[in-house]
Amino acid sequence: MTTTTFTKKSLSLESKDASSKANDSNGATFPRKPKIGSAKSRKRDIPEGIWTKCPKCSTMLYDKELDENLKVCIHCNHHFGLGARERIHSLVETCSFEEMDAEMVSADVLQFPFYPDKIASYQKSTGFKDAVVTGIGKIGDQRVALGVMDFSFLGGSMGSVVGEKLTRLIEAGTDRGLPVIIISTSGGARMYEGMFSLMQMAKTCGALAYHAKARLPYISVLTNPTYAGVMASYASVGDLIIAEPAAMIGFAGPRVIKETTQSDLPPGFQTAEFLVEHGLIDAIVPRREMKERLAYYLDFLTVGQKQIAALG
Ligand SMILES: [Zn+2]
């Protein structure tokens, strides 16, 4: 096990900022707010990587401010995707995260055409070996086994590495008597690994069953989007299931369901808000409050164990 410290420096966002500044044709060291004009002039005036347009309210957001606000729009509360390392950085106490199995890579058992090239290219672009980061860290004063998925690595798809890393994390949680938190975002099982991907559904849930038998809590956090094989396995069996606002959550996507059932879907179908109303998830927690709320839930869920420990 190696200790990994996440600093602001390690976040890709800052380097993106720096490279964009270098590309600024005006030679200005400080980015200027774009002028409002035609689509053509707007495209020319906005240095890529410094401003991001909110897809919900169309406000131009300064990237640095967006990063400081954990990638949540300050105007309309739209939650952009957040990388695994940034998310871990936002949740655990400084220097407390010990990453596990960071070097585990897929063996390409099916010898699927171009799969190794695809993996290599995503490893290069994301800096990850696969779509999940796992380890033991502290949230508040509680040590937890924490797994965080990253959608930027092949759509957060669950192959044998994601399944194995999460299983080892859950088993480490069981052995050490720690709560498990898994933060999911995924398009589902990884088709390049066929049945080996699907097997991860049973394996992770099996490990969670032993974890539950040890009377340890498991919190599943669903972020946008969480779908298919991930939602049909470990993401939906939490003692507590919470989601970020407006996260899309389901098994098959709305278009597939609509085409299959040949019927209109209710408004807000598969959103976190719809699912909390219908009882599939327990709470919606905004990203800015996530750490505080997780610490509160952990405190609540481990109170019995603390009392037993106090009794000796
Ligand atoms: Zn917005």
Boltz pocket constraint, residues with backbone or C-beta under 6 A from the ligand:
constraints:
  - pocket:
      binder: B
      contacts: [[A, 54], [A, 55], [A, 56], [A, 57], [A, 58], [A, 59], [A, 73], [A, 74], [A, 75], [A, 76], [A, 77], [A, 78]]
      max_distance: 6.0
